[in-house]
């Protein structure tokens, strides 16, 4: 896969949020969901936003 853009990462975060919502709806509000994937996406998004040469 090529270099991901901020828009790509934002779409992935939105998808994860939707999956989390559906899991909590079916398993209950106390269902704990690991945040490792979301944390990694946020870190990548933040690094893109700090890159001075990135036009996105």
N, CA, C and O atoms as a GROMACS GRO file, in nm:
protein
  224
    1UNK      N    1   0.085  -0.119   0.000
    1UNK     CA    2   0.000   0.000   0.000
    1UNK      C    3   0.088   0.123   0.000
    1UNK      O    4   0.193   0.126   0.065
    2UNK      N    5   0.045   0.225  -0.073
    2UNK     CA    6   0.121   0.348  -0.081
    2UNK      C    7   0.108   0.432   0.045
    2UNK      O    8   0.047   0.391   0.143
    3UNK      N    9   0.167   0.550   0.038
    3UNK     CA   10   0.162   0.642   0.151
    3UNK      C   11   0.018   0.686   0.177
    3UNK      O   12  -0.054   0.727   0.086
    4UNK      N   13  -0.024   0.676   0.303
    4UNK     CA   14  -0.161   0.716   0.338
    4UNK      C   15  -0.167   0.865   0.362
    4UNK      O   16  -0.073   0.926   0.414
    5UNK      N   17  -0.279   0.924   0.324
    5UNK     CA   18  -0.302   1.067   0.345
    5UNK      C   19  -0.381   1.088   0.473
    5UNK      O   20  -0.431   0.992   0.533
    6UNK      N   21  -0.391   1.212   0.514
    6UNK     CA   22  -0.471   1.245   0.632
    6UNK      C   23  -0.616   1.202   0.611
    6UNK      O   24  -0.681   1.155   0.705
    7UNK      N   25  -0.667   1.218   0.490
    7UNK     CA   26  -0.806   1.179   0.462
    7UNK      C   27  -0.822   1.027   0.476
    7UNK      O   28  -0.924   0.981   0.528
    8UNK      N   29  -0.722   0.951   0.432
    8UNK     CA   30  -0.727   0.805   0.449
    8UNK      C   31  -0.734   0.768   0.596
    8UNK      O   32  -0.814   0.683   0.637
    9UNK      N   33  -0.650   0.831   0.676
    9UNK     CA   34  -0.646   0.801   0.819
    9UNK      C   35  -0.775   0.842   0.888
    9UNK      O   36  -0.824   0.771   0.976
   10UNK      N   37  -0.830   0.955   0.848
   10UNK     CA   38  -0.957   0.999   0.908
   10UNK      C   39  -1.070   0.903   0.874
   10UNK      O   40  -1.157   0.878   0.958
   11UNK      N   41  -1.070   0.847   0.752
   11UNK     CA   42  -1.171   0.747   0.715
   11UNK      C   43  -1.156   0.621   0.800
   11UNK      O   44  -1.255   0.563   0.844
   12UNK      N   45  -1.031   0.579   0.822
   12UNK     CA   46  -1.007   0.460   0.905
   12UNK      C   47  -1.053   0.483   1.049
   12UNK      O   48  -1.111   0.394   1.111
   13UNK      N   49  -1.026   0.601   1.102
   13UNK     CA   50  -1.071   0.633   1.238
   13UNK      C   51  -1.223   0.634   1.247
   13UNK      O   52  -1.279   0.587   1.345
   14UNK      N   53  -1.289   0.687   1.146
   14UNK     CA   54  -1.435   0.688   1.144
   14UNK      C   55  -1.490   0.546   1.139
   14UNK      O   56  -1.588   0.514   1.206
   15UNK      N   57  -1.425   0.460   1.060
   15UNK     CA   58  -1.468   0.321   1.053
   15UNK      C   59  -1.450   0.252   1.189
   15UNK      O   60  -1.538   0.179   1.233
   16UNK      N   61  -1.336   0.275   1.255
   16UNK     CA   62  -1.313   0.216   1.387
   16UNK      C   63  -1.416   0.265   1.489
   16UNK      O   64  -1.463   0.188   1.573
   17UNK      N   65  -1.452   0.392   1.480
   17UNK     CA   66  -1.554   0.446   1.571
   17UNK      C   67  -1.688   0.378   1.548
   17UNK      O   68  -1.761   0.350   1.644
   18UNK      N   69  -1.721   0.352   1.422
   18UNK     CA   70  -1.847   0.285   1.392
   18UNK      C   71  -1.846   0.141   1.443
   18UNK      O   72  -1.945   0.094   1.500
   19UNK      N   73  -1.736   0.071   1.422
   19UNK     CA   74  -1.724  -0.067   1.472
   19UNK      C   75  -1.736  -0.068   1.624
   19UNK      O   76  -1.805  -0.152   1.681
   20UNK      N   77  -1.670   0.026   1.689
   20UNK     CA   78  -1.677   0.036   1.835
   20UNK      C   79  -1.821   0.058   1.881
   20UNK      O   80  -1.867  -0.003   1.978
   21UNK      N   81  -1.892   0.146   1.812
   21UNK     CA   82  -2.032   0.174   1.846
   21UNK      C   83  -2.117   0.046   1.834
   21UNK      O   84  -2.197   0.016   1.923
   22UNK      N   85  -2.098  -0.028   1.726
   22UNK     CA   86  -2.176  -0.151   1.706
   22UNK      C   87  -2.141  -0.258   1.809
   22UNK      O   88  -2.230  -0.329   1.857
   23UNK      N   89  -2.013  -0.270   1.842
   23UNK     CA   90  -1.973  -0.368   1.944
   23UNK      C   91  -2.034  -0.333   2.080
   23UNK      O   92  -2.084  -0.421   2.150
   24UNK      N   93  -2.029  -0.206   2.115
   24UNK     CA   94  -2.086  -0.166   2.243
   24UNK      C   95  -2.238  -0.183   2.244
   24UNK      O   96  -2.296  -0.218   2.348
   25UNK      N   97  -2.301  -0.160   2.131
   25UNK     CA   98  -2.446  -0.177   2.123
   25UNK      C   99  -2.484  -0.324   2.142
   25UNK      O  100  -2.587  -0.354   2.203
   26UNK      N  101  -2.403  -0.414   2.090
   26UNK     CA  102  -2.436  -0.556   2.101
   26UNK      C  103  -2.383  -0.621   2.229
   26UNK      O  104  -2.444  -0.715   2.280
   27UNK      N  105  -2.271  -0.571   2.281
   27UNK     CA  106  -2.208  -0.634   2.397
   27UNK      C  107  -2.232  -0.559   2.528
   27UNK      O  108  -2.209  -0.614   2.635
   28UNK      N  109  -2.279  -0.437   2.520
   28UNK     CA  110  -2.303  -0.356   2.639
   28UNK      C  111  -2.199  -0.246   2.654
   28UNK      O  112  -2.088  -0.256   2.602
   29UNK      N  113  -2.237  -0.142   2.724
   29UNK     CA  114  -2.151  -0.024   2.741
   29UNK      C  115  -2.021  -0.054   2.816
   29UNK      O  116  -1.923   0.018   2.800
   30UNK      N  117  -2.020  -0.159   2.897
   30UNK     CA  118  -1.901  -0.193   2.975
   30UNK      C  119  -1.799  -0.274   2.895
   30UNK      O  120  -1.692  -0.304   2.947
   31UNK      N  121  -1.831  -0.309   2.771
   31UNK     CA  122  -1.741  -0.387   2.687
   31UNK      C  123  -1.615  -0.305   2.659
   31UNK      O  124  -1.624  -0.195   2.605
   32UNK      N  125  -1.500  -0.359   2.695
   32UNK     CA  126  -1.373  -0.288   2.677
   32UNK      C  127  -1.312  -0.323   2.543
   32UNK      O  128  -1.301  -0.440   2.506
   33UNK      N  129  -1.272  -0.222   2.470
   33UNK     CA  130  -1.216  -0.239   2.337
   33UNK      C  131  -1.072  -0.187   2.339
   33UNK      O  132  -1.048  -0.072   2.376
   34UNK      N  133  -0.973  -0.272   2.300
   34UNK     CA  134  -0.835  -0.225   2.296
   34UNK      C  135  -0.821  -0.105   2.202
   34UNK      O  136  -0.885  -0.100   2.097
   35UNK      N  137  -0.738  -0.011   2.239
   35UNK     CA  138  -0.724   0.112   2.160
   35UNK      C  139  -0.595   0.117   2.080
   35UNK      O  140  -0.562   0.222   2.023
   36UNK      N  141  -0.521   0.007   2.073
   36UNK     CA  142  -0.392   0.007   2.006
   36UNK      C  143  -0.401   0.053   1.861
   36UNK      O  144  -0.320   0.136   1.818
   37UNK      N  145  -0.497   0.004   1.785
   37UNK     CA  146  -0.510   0.042   1.645
   37UNK      C  147  -0.544   0.190   1.632
   37UNK      O  148  -0.483   0.261   1.552
   38UNK      N  149  -0.640   0.236   1.709
   38UNK     CA  150  -0.676   0.378   1.705
   38UNK      C  151  -0.561   0.468   1.745
   38UNK      O  152  -0.539   0.572   1.684
   39UNK      N  153  -0.487   0.428   1.847
   39UNK     CA  154  -0.370   0.506   1.890
   39UNK      C  155  -0.267   0.516   1.778
   39UNK      O  156  -0.210   0.623   1.756
   40UNK      N  157  -0.244   0.406   1.708
   40UNK     CA  158  -0.148   0.407   1.598
   40UNK      C  159  -0.192   0.498   1.485
   40UNK      O  160  -0.112   0.572   1.428
   41UNK      N  161  -0.322   0.493   1.452
   41UNK     CA  162  -0.375   0.581   1.346
   41UNK      C  163  -0.364   0.728   1.386
   41UNK      O  164  -0.328   0.812   1.304
   42UNK      N  165  -0.395   0.759   1.512
   42UNK     CA  166  -0.385   0.897   1.558
   42UNK      C  167  -0.240   0.945   1.555
   42UNK      O  168  -0.213   1.059   1.518
   43UNK      N  169  -0.147   0.858   1.596
   43UNK     CA  170  -0.005   0.894   1.590
   43UNK      C  171   0.038   0.924   1.446
   43UNK      O  172   0.108   1.022   1.421
   44UNK      N  173  -0.005   0.839   1.353
   44UNK     CA  174   0.029   0.859   1.212
   44UNK      C  175  -0.033   0.988   1.158
   44UNK      O  176   0.032   1.063   1.085
   45UNK      N  177  -0.159   1.013   1.195
   45UNK     CA  178  -0.226   1.135   1.151
   45UNK      C  179  -0.154   1.258   1.207
   45UNK      O  180  -0.132   1.355   1.135
   46UNK      N  181  -0.118   1.254   1.333
   46UNK     CA  182  -0.047   1.366   1.394
   46UNK      C  183   0.088   1.390   1.328
   46UNK      O  184   0.128   1.505   1.310
   47UNK      N  185   0.158   1.284   1.291
   47UNK     CA  186   0.288   1.302   1.226
   47UNK      C  187   0.269   1.363   1.087
   47UNK      O  188   0.353   1.443   1.044
   48UNK      N  189   0.161   1.328   1.016
   48UNK     CA  190   0.133   1.390   0.887
   48UNK      C  191   0.105   1.539   0.902
   48UNK      O  192   0.152   1.621   0.822
   49UNK      N  193   0.030   1.574   1.004
   49UNK     CA  194  -0.007   1.714   1.025
   49UNK      C  195   0.114   1.798   1.064
   49UNK      O  196   0.115   1.919   1.042
   50UNK      N  197   0.217   1.735   1.122
   50UNK     CA  198   0.338   1.808   1.160
   50UNK      C  199   0.439   1.816   1.047
   50UNK      O  200   0.533   1.895   1.056
   51UNK      N  201   0.422   1.736   0.940
   51UNK     CA  202   0.517   1.737   0.830
   51UNK      C  203   0.505   1.864   0.749
   51UNK      O  204   0.401   1.889   0.688
   52UNK      N  205   0.611   1.947   0.747
   52UNK     CA  206   0.602   2.076   0.677
   52UNK      C  207   0.592   2.062   0.526
   52UNK      O  208   0.536   2.151   0.462
   53UNK      N  209   0.645   1.955   0.465
   53UNK     CA  210   0.642   1.942   0.320
   53UNK      C  211   0.521   1.869   0.267
   53UNK      O  212   0.510   1.850   0.146
   54UNK      N  213   0.429   1.827   0.354
   54UNK     CA  214   0.312   1.751   0.310
   54UNK      C  215   0.200   1.846   0.273
   54UNK      O  216   0.155   1.924   0.357
   55UNK      N  217   0.153   1.843   0.147
   55UNK     CA  218   0.048   1.936   0.104
   55UNK      C  219  -0.091   1.903   0.155
   55UNK      O  220  -0.181   1.985   0.138
   56UNK      N  221  -0.114   1.786   0.217
   56UNK     CA  222  -0.249   1.750   0.263
   56UNK      C  223  -0.281   1.809   0.396
   56UNK      O  224  -0.391   1.788   0.448
   0.00000   0.00000   0.00000
